[in-house]
């Protein structure tokens, strides 16, 4: 699950497994496999980063990649 912000400022938590695609129009729109669309303040790149971080953490890695990068411990 990732936290995003609706245009009215309300926070919302989205199940990343339900995200079908993210559109970067003037505003960012998350389309879910259910057909629901959510307009949010965050950029598409931010959504991608949050989903990737969530997937990293849920795959068993307990240390966020950004922490490892700051310590010089990642490949790449």
C-alpha positions, 0 to 999 in steps of 0.5 A, spaced: 500 500 500 502 507 498 500 513 501 498 519 496 494 525 496 488 527 493 487 534 490 483 536 496 489 535 500 486 528 503 490 522 504 489 516 501 492 509 501 492 505 495 493 498 494 499 497 489 496 490 486 490 494 484 494 499 479 493 498 472 496 504 470 498 511 471 497 517 467 501 524 467 496 529 464 496 536 467 494 532 473 496 525 475 491 520 475 491 513 477 487 508 474 485 501 478 483 494 475 476 495 478 475 501 473 476 507 478 480 513 477 484 517 482 486 524 481 492 525 485 497 531 487 503 527 486 507 526 480 507 519 476 514 518 477 513 519 485 508 514 484 513 509 481 518 510 486 513 509 492 510 503 488 518 500 487 519 502 494 513 498 497 515 492 492 522 492 495 520 492 502 515 487 501 519 482 498 523 481 504 528 487 504 528 490 511 532 496 509 530 501 504 534 502 497 535 509 498 539 508 505 543 503 502 545 508 496 547 513 501 551 508 504 554 506 498 552 499 499 548 498 492 550 495 485 549 500 480 
